[in-house]
Amino acid sequence: MTWDYIFMLALGAYAFKSGGLIILNKFNLDRFFQNSVLLIPIALLAALITEQTFVIDQAIDLDERVIGLLIALVLIKKKLPFLIIILCPVVTVALLRQMI
């Protein structure tokens, strides 16, 4: 794949997203639908994180990444700074991989 195709795909994705925003702003949508549309990116991100954490070669695999995810969830619950939320699970997973 060349850079031309990558830039064309990025431009197409941006145009598609912008077009959706423009079209949705022209209609008076129900409040429930507006709230649902706002939650779609959160659900997609959660699904992506789950798939990347638990699935390897189309099979569920529980390894050290699960511990890193649990650590991140605890740190988020404690409302710690973002950098700490990212670094602590990364360091923990790296140390666990070195031990195994």
C-alpha positions as CSV (number, residue, x, y, z in Angstrom):
1,M,0.0,0.0,0.0
2,T,1.4,3.4,-0.9
3,W,1.2,6.7,0.9
4,D,-1.2,8.0,-1.8
5,Y,-3.8,5.3,-0.9
6,I,-3.3,6.0,2.8
7,F,-3.9,9.7,2.4
8,M,-7.0,9.1,0.1
9,L,-8.5,6.8,2.8
10,A,-7.8,9.3,5.5
11,L,-9.4,12.1,3.5
12,G,-12.4,9.9,2.7
13,A,-12.8,9.0,6.3
14,Y,-12.6,12.6,7.3
15,A,-15.1,13.6,4.6
16,F,-17.5,10.8,5.7
17,K,-17.4,11.9,9.3
18,S,-17.8,15.6,8.4
19,G,-20.7,14.8,6.1
20,G,-22.4,12.9,8.9
21,L,-22.1,15.8,11.3
22,I,-23.4,18.2,8.7
23,I,-26.4,16.0,7.9
24,L,-27.2,15.3,11.5
25,N,-27.2,19.0,12.4
26,K,-29.8,19.8,9.8
27,F,-32.4,17.6,11.5
28,N,-34.0,18.0,14.9
29,L,-33.3,14.6,16.4
30,D,-34.9,13.1,19.4
31,R,-33.0,13.6,22.6
32,F,-32.6,9.8,23.1
33,F,-31.1,9.4,19.7
34,Q,-28.7,12.3,20.2
35,N,-27.5,10.7,23.5
36,S,-27.2,7.3,21.8
37,V,-25.0,8.8,19.0
38,L,-22.7,10.3,21.6
39,L,-22.1,6.9,23.2
40,I,-21.2,5.0,20.0
41,P,-17.5,6.0,20.0
42,I,-17.2,4.9,23.6
43,A,-18.7,1.5,22.9
44,L,-16.5,1.0,19.8
45,L,-13.4,1.9,21.8
46,A,-14.4,-0.5,24.6
47,A,-14.9,-3.3,22.1
48,L,-11.6,-2.6,20.5
49,I,-9.8,-2.7,23.8
50,T,-11.5,-5.9,24.8
51,E,-10.7,-7.6,21.5
52,Q,-7.1,-6.5,21.6
53,T,-6.7,-7.6,25.2
54,F,-8.4,-11.0,25.3
55,V,-8.3,-12.4,21.8
56,I,-5.2,-14.0,20.2
57,D,-5.6,-16.0,16.9
58,Q,-9.4,-16.1,17.2
59,A,-9.3,-17.6,20.7
60,I,-9.7,-16.1,24.1
61,D,-6.3,-15.8,25.9
62,L,-5.8,-14.5,29.4
63,D,-2.3,-13.3,29.8
64,E,-0.4,-10.4,31.5
65,R,-2.3,-7.8,29.5
66,V,-5.4,-8.6,31.6
67,I,-3.5,-7.6,34.8
68,G,-2.4,-4.3,33.0
69,L,-6.0,-3.6,32.1
70,L,-7.2,-4.2,35.6
71,I,-4.5,-1.9,37.0
72,A,-5.5,0.8,34.6
73,L,-9.1,0.5,35.6
74,V,-8.2,0.8,39.3
75,L,-6.1,3.9,38.6
76,I,-8.9,5.5,36.5
77,K,-11.3,4.8,39.4
78,K,-8.9,6.6,41.8
79,K,-8.8,9.5,39.3
80,L,-5.0,9.7,39.0
81,P,-3.3,11.7,36.3
82,F,-3.4,10.3,32.8
83,L,0.4,9.8,32.6
84,I,0.3,7.5,35.6
85,I,-2.7,5.7,34.3
86,I,-0.7,4.9,31.1
87,L,2.7,4.2,32.6
88,C,1.8,1.9,35.5
89,P,0.1,-0.8,33.4
90,V,2.8,-0.6,30.8
91,V,5.6,-1.1,33.3
92,T,3.7,-3.9,35.1
93,V,3.0,-5.8,31.8
94,A,6.7,-5.4,30.8
95,L,7.9,-6.7,34.1
96,L,5.5,-9.6,34.0
97,R,6.6,-10.5,30.5
98,Q,10.3,-10.5,31.7
99,M,9.4,-12.8,34.5
100,I,7.6,-15.4,32.4
